[in-house]
Amino acid sequence: MMNKLIAALIAGTFALGSVAAMADDKTPSAPVDQKALKAERDAKKAEAAKMTPEEKAAAKKAKRAERQKELDTTAKSQQEGGASPKAQADAAAKDTAASKAQPKALPTAADKQKALKEQEKKSSGQ
């Protein structure tokens, strides 16, 4: 009984922690151009209307094969044992490269001001 209670408390803590982390996300969403999306959708509809029945069947078959390939790759990665050591090493290498690409913290206030002025010059020059 006590073990179940502790397990429930731990699960609740993780659930509330993840909700709080998601709610704290202040990154702005990417702007979406509704006109461009509508124009793209209309263009696809017009292109589909021009297709012959054979072309439609071929496109459907290709789309089905692509979806099956995607499902197969996700199923392989979710099999028992998780990702292969090579895939884990590749992911770690990408993470390392991404972290090295991040700008370094500036140690003094003068350096910060200098970097800010340089950034303003770059943005105003565009």
C-alpha positions, 0 to 999 in steps of 0.5 A: 500500500505504501509503495503504491502511494509513493509511486503515485506521488512520484508520478504526480510530481513528474506530471506537474513538473512537466506541465510547469515546464511547458507553461513556462515556455516563453518562446514566441511561435513562428509567424504563419502566413495564412495567405501563403498557406491557402495559396499553396493548398489551392495550388495542390488542389489544382494540380491534383485536379489536372492529374489523370487516374493513373497519375493519381494511383501512382501518387497514392502508391508512392505516398503509401510507400513513404508512410510505410517506410516512415512507420518502419523506421520509427518502429525499429527505433522503438524496439526493445533496447532503444537506439543503437550505440552508433545512433546514440553516439551520433546524437551525442556528437550533434548535441556537442556541436550544437552546444559549441555553436552557442555564443559564449557568456561575456564576462564583464559589463563592458564586453556585454555593451560592446557586443550589444552595440555590434549586434545593433549595427548588424541588425540596422545594416540589413 
